Amino acid sequence: MGPQCVPTEHRARFAWRSRIWLLGAVIAAVLPAAFFFDSYLMGTFASIAIFSIVLVGLDLVIGYGELLAFSHGAFFALGAYVMGILSAQYGVPLPAGAAVAIVVNGALAVLIGAATLRLQGYYLAVATLGFVIIVVEMLGAFVDLTGGWSGLRGMAPMVIFGHRVTEDVEFYAIAVIVLIVGIAVGHRIMNSRFGRAVRASGSDALAAEMLGIPTARVRLNLLVIGSAYASVAGSLYAAFLRVITPANFDVVTSIDMVLMLFLGGKETLWGPILGATALRLLPELVEGLNDYKTLIEGVLFVVVLMFFPGGLAGLLLQRLRPIGRRQVPVAPNGDQAAVAPATHSLHSSLTFAVPGATTVTGTILRVVRLSKRFGGVPALSDVSFDLRAGQLKAVIGPNGAGKTTLFNLLTGVLRPDAGLLELYGRPVSISRPHRIAELGVARTFQSPRLFANMTNLENVLVGYHTKLRASPARAIFPTHAIRAEEKDAVLGAERLLERLGLAYLAHESIDSLAFGQRRLLEIARCLAMEPKILLLDEPAAGLNDTEKGELGQLLLALRNAGITLLLVEHDMRLVMSVADEIVVLDYGRKIAEGSPREIRSDKAVLEAYLGAEVPHA
């Protein structure tokens, strides 16, 4: 293997592993039907397959999206009852009723999501669990419509191509087919523009917003997708049971599904199948286990969360990994990645071509009397300055001077108490960060905010979000144009990683990176946005002298490419060597602005910040 990890070789290796997993999945699906065809356990396997369909959607929401939403139980119940009522009361064919149930659940997901997704963590879990309780109680209360707690009866049998489906093994086969399709769809979604947005929003919502991702809309769309999985499974479950009661969909069932997800292994799509098999099959095999079901599930939940966060799928992958262990990536200097230094990281001929960066001239950003107070304490007071296109301007000042607050105001993270912001000569209403990012403003953070649930290549690909146009629907049914733009984005991300000396780590996690390399990866992710303005918040913090020298080269190369840079930095040697102009803040006020030579000799700056001696460039 060459020093820069070969993408084609990685894709071939991935394709080979995919075929092996597909073969294993087919064998695993056929075994129950082959060995338990006439057994009472066939019904259990059918229910396992049906529950697994819900769990695939739950994995998308809780696993990949990291939304602790328990609303799946309500969507599962409504998928069953909407189809069941339409069939029993109005004679609607089951497939048509299932389609109507998907639409109803999707609409409810939008309403519930709009009301609850602004909540976080356990607050979201409690709110969505309350939704499940309300739905179950209403299903029991409207006796004339739902049959109440006695059950809904009179559904027509399922008929496929003129064949009446009645046997457990037939329902199992149908559920397995739907499950396989669901996993394939989930895989496509998670490996698309929308899927990267989902994972980014779950990993670090603020960093995702700064890359142009509307996290609220992404989460709402994700909840709708999860509701569709639960709705399909609910409709199939109703057809399987023929008589359904609210007790089939109670809160315990919703919590059991969450345990199945964590026990099987989230963020795998297939792992929850293992959890569903364990929790639904073991009580059937071990007599008397149902008497201690709640106790056993509680202990399992604690053990999995504490000692096996990857679940059964994680344990299985650990066992299989030594069989197909990959070669340790080799750095350009010949060292293994695990011990590779962060130096010698930049490409020897460091040049960049950023489309659109040089098309803007004159004043690109104007800050007019910007102010912000926290609890009556001024963090920024009447700060004004201009940033010209192609300029590298630095903002310096002691800790607490308001530098990061300024960046937060410029990027929509905070709203100003007073002042005006103009971009490209037009006033901008400072709103959500993703709106600012869409205008061509990118930003790094004091500590690199990378997405731990993605590879380094995928981290950079997230930066292309505003440049790609694939919708969630196009992720499932991609056109030739969508495939082409995705391929171009991958090639562009690989080129950026190569420019910054990180290509050999493209398919590794961020844990493979030294701190300086994490800085470079965050900058590469911003460059994928093709920004007109790049805001860098203390990029030299934590770097050694060699890395700071390389960072200086990088900043100059970006400026030469036409990118306008606004730099917050404490390292005066770096600032004086790269900045065209410097703004000095002290206690939230601007006390000076000018060239490095002028700032170096300004008495107010010397007294407030620089001291008697300042390094010369």
C-alpha positions in Angstrom: 0.0 0.0 0.0 1.2 3.5 -0.8 1.6 6.1 1.8 -1.7 7.7 1.0 -4.4 5.0 1.7 -5.8 3.9 -1.6 -9.6 4.5 -1.7 -10.2 1.9 -4.4 -8.7 -0.8 -2.3 -10.8 0.3 0.7 -14.0 0.1 -1.4 -13.1 -3.3 -2.8 -12.5 -4.6 0.8 -15.8 -3.1 1.9 -17.6 -4.7 -1.0 -16.1 -8.1 -0.2 -17.1 -7.8 3.5 -20.6 -6.8 2.4 -21.1 -10.0 0.4 -20.0 -12.1 3.4 -22.4 -10.3 5.7 -25.2 -10.7 3.1 -24.6 -14.4 2.8 -24.5 -14.8 6.6 -27.8 -12.8 6.9 -29.5 -15.1 4.3 -28.4 -18.2 6.1 -29.5 -16.8 9.5 -32.9 -15.9 8.1 -33.5 -19.4 6.5 -32.5 -21.4 9.6 -35.6 -20.8 11.7 -37.9 -21.6 8.8 -35.9 -24.8 8.1 -35.7 -26.1 11.7 -39.0 -24.9 13.3 -41.4 -25.1 10.3 -44.0 -27.0 12.3 -43.0 -25.8 15.8 -44.9 -23.4 18.0 -41.7 -21.4 18.0 -42.3 -20.4 14.4 -44.8 -17.8 15.7 -42.1 -16.4 18.1 -39.7 -16.1 15.2 -42.3 -14.3 13.2 -42.8 -11.8 16.0 -39.0 -11.4 16.3 -38.8 -10.4 12.7 -41.7 -8.0 13.0 -40.3 -6.3 16.1 -36.9 -6.1 14.3 -38.5 -3.9 11.7 -39.4 -1.4 14.4 -35.9 -1.7 15.8 -34.2 -0.8 12.6 -36.2 2.5 12.6 -35.4 2.9 16.3 -31.7 2.4 15.6 -31.9 5.2 13.1 -33.5 7.5 15.7 -31.8 6.6 18.9 -28.6 4.9 17.6 -27.5 7.1 14.7 -29.5 10.3 15.6 -28.9 10.0 19.3 -32.5 11.1 20.0 -33.8 9.5 23.2 -37.3 9.4 21.8 -39.7 6.6 22.9 -42.5 7.5 20.5 -41.9 4.3 18.5 -44.4 2.4 20.7 -47.2 4.8 19.8 -46.4 4.6 16.0 -46.3 0.8 16.3 -49.7 0.8 17.9 -51.2 3.3 15.4 -49.8 1.3 12.5 -51.7 -1.7 13.7 -55.0 0.1 14.7 -55.3 2.4 11.7 -55.0 -0.5 9.3 -57.2 -2.8 11.5 -60.0 -0.2 11.9 -60.0 0.5 8.1 -60.2 -3.2 7.4 -62.7 -4.2 10.1 -65.0 -1.2 9.9 -64.8 -0.1 6.3 -63.5 -3.1 4.3 -60.3 -1.4 3.1 -57.7 -3.9 1.8 -54.8 -4.4 4.2 -52.1 -2.9 1.9 -54.1 0.2 1.4 -54.8 0.5 5.1 -51.1 0.0 5.9 -50.3 2.9 3.4 -52.9 5.1 5.2 -51.3 4.2 8.5 -47.9 5.4 7.3 -49.3 8.7 6.3 -51.2 9.2 9.6 -48.1 8.3 11.6 -46.0 10.6 9.5 -48.3 13.5 10.2 -48.4 12.7 13.9 -44.5 12.4 13.9 -44.3 16.0 12.5 -46.7 17.3 15.2 -45.1 15.4 18.1 -41.6 16.2 16.8 -42.3 19.9 16.5 -43.5 19.9 20.1 -40.9 17.7 21.7 -37.6 17.7 19.7 -36.5 21.0 21.2 -36.1 18.9 24.5 -33.0 17.0 25.2 -32.0 13.7 26.9 -34.3 12.4 29.5 -36.8 15.2 29.1 -37.4 14.1 25.5 -37.7 10.4 26.7 -40.3 11.3 29.3 -42.3 13.5 26.9 -42.4 10.9 24.1 -43.2 8.1 26.6 -46.2 10.2 27.6 -47.3 10.2 24.0 -47.2 6.4 24.1 -49.3 6.3 27.3 -51.9 8.7 25.8 -52.2 6.7 22.6 -52.6 3.4 24.4 -55.2 4.8 26.8 -57.2 6.4 23.9 -57.2 3.0 22.1 -58.7 1.4 25.1 -61.2 4.2 25.7 -62.9 4.4 22.2 -64.6 1.1 22.4 -67.0 1.6 19.5 -64.1 2.3 17.1 -61.2 0.2 18.5 -63.0 -2.5 20.4 -61.4 -1.2 23.6 -59.5 -3.6 25.9 -61.5 -6.5 24.6 -59.7 -6.2 21.3 -60.3 -5.2 17.7 -61.8 -8.0 15.6 -63.0 -8.6 12.1 -59.9 -7.7 10.1 -59.7 -9.4 6.7 -57.0 -11.9 6.2 -53.8 -11.0 4.4 -53.9 -12.0 0.7 -50.8 -11.9 -1.5 -51.2 -12.7 -5.3 -54.4 -14.4 -4.5 -52.9 -16.6 -1.7 -54.4 -16.3 1.7 -51.6 -15.9 4.3 -52.4 -17.9 7.5 -49.4 -19.9 8.6 -46.8 -18.5 11.0 -44.0 -19.5 8.6 -45.6 -17.4 5.9 -45.8 -14.3 8.1 -42.2 -15.0 9.1 -41.1 -15.0 5.4 -43.0 -11.8 4.7 -41.6 -10.1 7.8 -38.0 -11.1 6.9 -38.4 -9.7 3.4 -39.7 -6.4 4.8 -36.9 -6.4 7.4 -34.2 -6.9 4.7 -35.7 -4.1 2.6 -35.8 -1.9 5.8 -32.1 -2.6 6.6 -31.1 -1.9 3.0 -33.1 1.4 3.0 -31.5 2.3 6.4 -28.1 1.6 5.0 -28.6 3.8 2.1 -30.0 6.6 4.3 -27.0 6.5 6.7 -24.5 6.5 3.9 -26.0 9.6 2.2 -25.9 13.3 2.6 -28.9 13.1 4.9 -27.4 10.2 6.9 -24.2 12.2 7.5 -26.4 15.1 8.7 -28.2 12.8 11.1 -25.0 11.5 12.6 -23.4 14.9 12.8 -26.5 16.3 14.5 -26.4 13.5 17.0 -22.7 13.8 17.7 -22.4 17.6 18.0 -25.4 19.8 17.0 -23.6 23.1 17.1 -20.7 21.9 14.9 -23.3 20.5 12.5 -25.2 23.8 12.4 -21.9 25.6 11.6 -21.6 23.3 8.6 -25.0 24.4 7.2 -27.0 21.5 8.6 -30.5 22.6 9.9 -30.4 20.2 12.8 -34.1 20.7 13.9 -35.3 19.8 10.4 -33.0 16.8 10.2 -34.2 15.4 13.5 -37.9 16.0 12.5 -37.3 14.1 9.2 -35.6 11.3 11.1 -38.5 10.9 13.5 -40.9 10.7 10.5 -38.7 8.0 8.9 -38.6 6.1 12.2 -42.4 6.3 12.4 -42.7 4.8 9.0 -40.7 1.7 10.1 -42.9 1.4 13.2 -46.1 1.8 11.2 -45.2 -0.9 8.7 -44.3 -3.3 11.5 -47.5 -2.4 13.4 -49.7 -3.2 10.4 -47.9 -6.5 9.8 -48.2 -7.3 13.5 -52.0 -6.7 13.4 -52.4 -9.0 10.4 -50.3 -11.6 12.2 -52.3 -11.5 15.4 -55.7 -11.0 13.7 -57.1 -9.7 17.1 -55.3 -6.8 18.7 -55.7 -5.1 22.1 -54.0 -2.0 23.6 -52.1 -4.4 25.9 -50.1 -5.6 22.9 -48.6 -2.0 22.6 -48.3 -0.9 26.2 -45.4 1.1 27.7 -43.6 -2.0 28.7 -43.5 -3.1 25.1 -41.9 0.3 24.2 -39.3 0.0 26.9 -38.6 -3.7 25.9 -37.8 -2.4 22.4 -35.3 0.1 23.7 -33.6 -2.7 25.7 -33.6 -4.9 22.6 -31.8 -2.1 20.8 -29.1 -1.6 23.4 -28.7 -5.3 24.1 -28.3 -6.1 20.4 -26.1 -3.1 19.6 -27.1 0.2 18.2 -25.6 2.0 15.2 -25.5 -1.3 13.3 -29.0 -1.7 11.9 -28.7 -5.5 12.3 -27.6 -5.6 15.9 -31.0 -5.0 17.3 -32.2 -8.3 15.7 -29.9 -10.1 18.1 -31.5 -8.2 21.0 -35.0 -9.0 19.9 -34.1 -12.7 19.4 -32.6 -12.9 22.9 -35.5 -11.2 24.7 -38.3 -12.9 22.9 -36.9 -16.4 22.4 -35.2 -17.1 25.7 -38.5 -17.0 27.8 -40.0 -19.5 25.3 -37.0 -21.8 25.7 -36.4 -21.5 29.5 -39.5 -22.5 31.5 -40.4 -20.1 34.3 -38.2 -17.3 33.0 -41.3 -15.1 32.4 -41.8 -15.0 36.2 -38.6 -13.0 36.5 -38.8 -11.1 33.2 -38.8 -7.6 34.7 -35.9 -8.3 37.0 -33.8 -10.0 34.3 -34.4 -7.1 31.9 -33.4 -4.5 34.5 -30.2 -6.4 35.2 -29.5 -6.8 31.5 -30.0 -3.1 30.9 -27.5 -2.1 33.6 -24.9 -4.7 32.6 -25.1 -3.7 28.9 -24.8 0.0 29.6 -21.9 -0.4 32.0 -19.8 -3.1 30.5 -20.9 -3.8 26.9 -22.0 -0.5 25.3 -21.6 -2.1 21.9 -24.1 -4.8 22.8 -24.1 -8.3 21.3 -23.1 -6.9 17.9 -20.1 -5.2 19.4 -18.9 -8.4 21.0 -19.4 -10.3 17.8 -17.5 -7.7 15.8 -14.6 -7.8 18.3 -14.4 -11.6 17.9 -14.4 -11.3 14.1 -12.1 -8.4 13.8 -8.8 -10.4 14.2 -9.9 -12.6 11.2 -10.1 -9.6 8.8 -7.7 -7.2 10.6 -6.7 -4.4 8.3 -3.1 -3.3 7.8 -2.1 -0.4 10.2 -2.1 2.8 8.2 1.4 4.1 7.4 2.2 7.8 7.5 4.0 9.5 4.7 7.2 9.5 6.9 7.0 5.7 7.2 5.7 5.6 10.8 2.6 3.7 11.8 -0.5 5.9 12.4 -0.7 4.9 16.0 2.7 6.5 16.7 3.0 8.9 13.7 4.0 12.4 14.7 1.7 15.3 13.8 4.6 17.0 12.1 5.4 16.7 8.3 1.6 16.8 7.9 1.2 19.3 5.1 1.6 18.6 1.5 4.9 20.0 0.2 3.2 22.1 -2.5 0.4 23.6 -0.4 -2.0 25.3 -2.7 -5.8 25.6 -2.7 -8.5 26.4 -5.3 -11.7 27.4 -3.6 -14.5 28.1 -6.1 -16.2 31.4 -5.6 -13.7 32.6 -3.0 -12.2 35.3 -5.3 -15.4 36.5 -6.8 -16.2 38.9 -4.0 -14.3 42.2 -3.8 -14.3 45.2 -1.4 -15.6 45.0 2.1 -17.0 41.5 2.6 -17.9 41.8 6.3 -18.9 44.9 8.2 -19.4 44.8 12.0 -21.2 48.0 13.3 -21.4 48.7 17.0 -21.9 45.1 18.0 -22.8 44.6 21.7 -23.7 41.7 24.0 -24.3 41.5 27.7 -24.7 38.5 30.0 -26.7 39.1 33.2 -25.9 42.8 32.9 -22.2 42.3 32.5 -20.9 43.5 29.1 -19.1 40.9 27.1 -18.8 43.0 24.0 -19.5 46.8 23.7 -19.8 48.8 20.5 -17.3 46.8 18.5 -16.9 47.9 14.9 -14.5 46.9 12.1 -14.5 46.0 8.4 -13.1 42.8 6.8 -12.0 43.2 3.2 -12.2 40.3 0.7 -9.0 38.3 0.6 -7.8 39.8 3.9 -6.3 38.0 6.8 -7.4 40.0 9.9 -6.6 38.9 13.5 -8.5 39.6 16.6 -6.4 39.6 19.8 -6.9 40.4 23.4 -6.5 38.9 26.9 -8.7 36.1 28.2 -12.2 37.4 28.7 -11.8 40.2 26.2 -14.8 39.0 24.2 -13.1 37.3 21.2 -15.1 34.1 21.3 -18.3 36.0 22.0 -17.6 38.0 18.9 -17.3 34.8 16.9 -20.5 33.5 18.4 -22.3 36.7 17.4 -21.0 36.6 13.9 -22.1 33.0 13.3 -25.5 33.2 14.8 -24.8 31.1 18.0 -25.7 34.2 20.0 -28.0 37.1 19.3 -26.6 40.6 19.8 -28.2 43.1 22.2 -27.3 45.9 19.8 -25.4 46.5 16.5 -25.5 45.5 12.9 -23.8 42.9 10.8 -23.4 43.3 7.0 -22.3 40.5 4.6 -21.4 41.4 1.0 -22.8 44.9 1.5 -26.2 43.7 2.8 -27.6 43.8 6.3 -27.9 40.3 7.8 -30.5 39.3 10.4 -28.4 37.1 12.7 -30.3 33.9 13.0 -29.6 30.2 13.2 -25.9 29.2 12.6 -26.8 27.1 9.6 -28.3 30.2 7.9 -25.0 32.0 8.4 -23.1 28.9 7.0 -25.3 29.0 3.9 -24.0 32.5 3.2 -20.5 31.2 2.9 -19.2 31.7 6.5 -17.3 28.8 8.1 -15.8 28.5 11.5 -13.5 26.4 13.7 -13.6 26.1 17.5 -11.1 26.6 20.3 -11.1 22.8 20.8 -11.7 20.8 17.6 -15.3 19.7 17.5 -15.2 16.6 15.3 -17.8 13.9 14.9 -16.6 10.9 16.8 -19.2 8.6 15.2 -17.6 9.1 11.7 -14.4 8.4 9.9 -12.1 11.2 9.0 -13.2 11.1 5.4 -16.9 11.3 6.5 -16.1 14.3 8.8 -14.9 16.2 5.7 -17.8 15.0 3.6 -20.2 16.6 6.1 -18.6 19.9 5.1 -20.1 19.4 1.6 -23.6 19.4 3.0 -24.6 22.8 1.5 -23.1 22.0 -1.8 -25.1 18.7 -2.3 -28.8 18.5 -3.0 -29.8 15.0 -2.2 -33.0 14.9 -0.1 -33.9 12.1 2.3 -36.1 10.6 -0.5 -33.2 10.8 -3.0 -31.1 9.0 -0.4 -33.4 6.0 -0.8 -33.9 6.3 -4.5 -30.8 8.1 -5.9 -30.8 9.4 -9.4 -27.7 9.3 -11.7 -27.1 13.0 -10.9 -27.3 12.3 -7.1 -24.8 9.5 -7.4 -22.5 11.7 -9.5 -22.5 14.6 -7.0 -21.8 12.2 -4.1 -18.9 10.7 -6.0 -17.5 14.2 -6.7 -17.8 15.0 -3.0 -15.9 11.9 -2.0 -13.1 12.8 -4.5 -13.0 16.4 -3.2 -12.8 15.2 0.4 -10.0 12.8 -0.5 -8.1 15.6 -2.2 -8.5 17.9 0.8 -7.2 15.2 3.1 -4.3 14.6 0.8 -3.4 18.4 0.7 -3.3 18.4 4.5 -1.4 15.1 4.8 -4.2 13.1 6.3 -5.2 10.9 3.3 -3.6 7.7 4.8 -6.0 8.1 7.8 -9.1 8.8 5.7 -11.0 5.7 6.7 -9.9 5.7 10.4 -11.8 7.3 13.3 -10.8 10.6 14.8 -9.1 8.6 17.6 -6.3 7.9 15.1 -5.4 11.6 15.0 -2.9 13.6 17.1 -4.2 16.9 18.4 -2.5 18.9 15.6 -4.0 16.6 13.0 -7.5 17.2 14.5 -7.0 20.9 14.0 -6.2 20.2 10.3 -9.2 17.9 9.9 -11.5 20.6 11.3 -10.0 23.1 8.8 -10.4 20.6 6.0 -14.1 20.2 6.9 -14.5 23.9 6.7 -12.8 24.1 3.3 -15.2 21.5 2.0 -17.9 24.2 2.4 -16.0 26.4 -0.1 -16.3 29.3 2.2 -15.9 33.0 1.4 -15.1 33.8 5.0 -13.3 31.4 7.4 -13.3 32.2 11.1 -10.5 30.5 13.1 -10.8 30.4 16.9 -7.3 30.0 18.4 -6.1 27.4 15.9 -2.6 27.4 17.3 -3.7 26.4 20.9 -2.1 23.1 21.9 0.3 23.0 18.9 4.1 22.8 19.2 6.4 25.2 17.4 6.8 23.0 14.3 3.0 22.6 14.0 2.5 26.4 14.5 4.9 27.0 11.6 2.9 24.7 9.4 -0.3 26.4 10.5 1.1 29.7 9.4 1.9 28.3 6.0 -1.6 26.9 5.7 -3.2 30.3 6.7 -1.1 32.1 4.0 -2.0 29.5 1.4 -5.7 29.9 2.2 -5.4 33.7 1.9 -3.6 33.3 -1.4 -6.5 31.1 -2.6 -8.8 34.1 -2.1 -10.4 33.0 1.2 -11.0 35.8 3.6 -9.8 34.9 7.1 -10.7 36.2 10.6 -8.3 34.8 13.1 -8.6 34.8 16.9 -5.2 33.9 18.4 -3.0 34.3 21.5 0.3 33.4 19.8 1.7 36.8 18.9 4.6 35.4 16.8 2.1 33.7 14.6 -0.3 36.7 14.4 2.4 39.1 13.6 3.8 36.9 10.8 0.5 36.3 9.0 -2.0 39.0 9.7 -2.6 41.9 7.4 -4.5 43.9 10.1 -5.2 43.3 13.8 -8.1 44.3 16.0 -7.4 44.5 19.7 -10.1 43.9 22.3 -10.0 44.6 26.0 -12.9 44.0 28.4 -15.2 43.7 25.4 -14.2 47.0 23.8 -12.0 47.7 20.8 -9.0 49.6 21.9 -6.9 49.5 18.6 -7.0 48.5 15.0 -4.2 48.6 12.4 -1.3 46.8 10.8 1.0 44.6 12.9 3.6 47.4 12.9 1.1 49.9 14.2 -0.3 47.5 16.9 3.2 46.6 18.0 3.9 50.2 18.9 0.4 51.2 20.2 0.7 52.3 23.9 -2.8 51.2 24.8 -2.2 47.8 23.4 1.2 47.5 25.2 -0.4 48.4 28.5 -3.4 46.1 28.1 -2.0 43.0 26.5 1.3 42.8 24.7 3.8 44.0 27.2 7.1 45.6 26.5 8.4 43.2 23.9 6.6 41.8 21.0 8.1 39.1 18.6 8.8 40.4 15.1 7.7 38.5 12.1 
